[in-house]
Amino acid sequence: MSFLSALMPREGQFFTMFNEHAALVVKGGRELCDLLHEYADVSGRATRTRRIEEIEHEADRVTREAVELLHKTFVTPFDRDVIHRLISRMDDILDLIQDTAETLVLYDIQHLTAEANHLANLVQICCERVEAATVLLSSMKNAREILKICEDIDGLESDADRVMRGAVSKLFRDETDDRQLIKLKAVYELLEATTDKCQDVANVIEGVVLENG
């Protein structure tokens, strides 16, 4: 490779990595949602938890490769700090998805609630909207559509916050087992925090669009 070619822009590689990571976010969100909805299938819990761990490791690889490319690239599609923040925030989503799955195991939770499933649904939808915004990011011609998706994610995060507060309130009213209350409250909070991380990604993407659109 010549010195000149080494300095040529590699913008397309960044967008490929963003899209690859976003697809893994969706896979993780769906696995988590399936884990919670089919929680009665004891044998399936370990399989889905293992899949989530594998997805998270794969996302870590993409994150590392993106950071390495950032250090090697002369011209970037937008500000370097923003690129690093975007890929890191997406990684945060999968970290929390994995944390949630591991908490179910560590706390030996045997039964889940409708509220936990509702929050899992919102996590999955948020993850899908993150991917939808990410794949459009390579062209500012998509600015209006991207901003609309970011607005959707903000609304979904607000929905998750309301569901979590209502679920915790119900726990304190109805749950007589203190240990179960503590365990479920932790799960609710992790699920809601995952939607917060999706909103963080949306905020980064929104900033990119507003600065470059």
Residue, then its C-alpha position, 0 to 999 in steps of 0.5 A: m500500500s502506498f503512502l498516499s493510499a494509506l491517507m485516503p478516506r475510509e468513511g465507508q468502513f465506519f458505516t459498515m461497522f456501525n451497521e454491523h454493531a447495530a445488527l448485533v444490538v438487534k440480535g441481543g435485544r431479540e434474544l433477551c426478549d425471547l428469554l423473558h417471554e419463554y422463561a418457563d422453558v428452563s432448558g432454554r434459559a442457558t442457551r439464550t443466555r449463552r447466545i447473548e454472551e456470544i453476541e456481546h463478545e462479537a460486538d466488543r470485537v466490532t467496537r475494538e476494530a472501529v476504534e483501531l480504524l479511527h486511529k489509522t484513518f486520516v479522514t473520518p466521516f464526522d468528528r472523531d469523538v462522535i464516532h467513538r461515542l456512537i460505537s461506545r454507546m451502542d456497546d453499552i446497550l449490549d453490555l446491559i442486555q448481558d447484565t440483565a440476562e446474567t442477573l436472572v441467573l445470579y439471582d436465581i429468579q424463577h418467575l417473571t412478571a407481565e411488567a418485565n415482559h412489557l419492558a423487554n418488548l420496549v427494549q427490543i423495539c428500541c434496539e430495532r429503532v437504533e438499527a433503523a437510524t444507524v443504517l440511514l446515517s451514511s447519507m444526510k439525505n435521510a436527515r428527516e427520517i433519522l430525526k423522526i426515528c430518534e424522536d420515536i426512541d425518546g418516546l419509547e424510553s419515556d414509556a419504559d420509564r413509566v412502565m418501570r415506575g408502575a411495576v416497582s410501585k406494584l411490587f411494593r404494594d403486592e409482593t410479600d416476599d422481600r427477596q423477590l421484590i429486590k430481585l424483580k426491582a433490579v431486573y426492572e431497573l436494568l431493562e429500563a436502563t437499557t432503553d436509556k442507553c438506546q436513547d443515548v445512541a439516538n442523542v448522538i445520532e441526532g447531534v450528527v444529523l443536526e451538525n452535518g445535515 
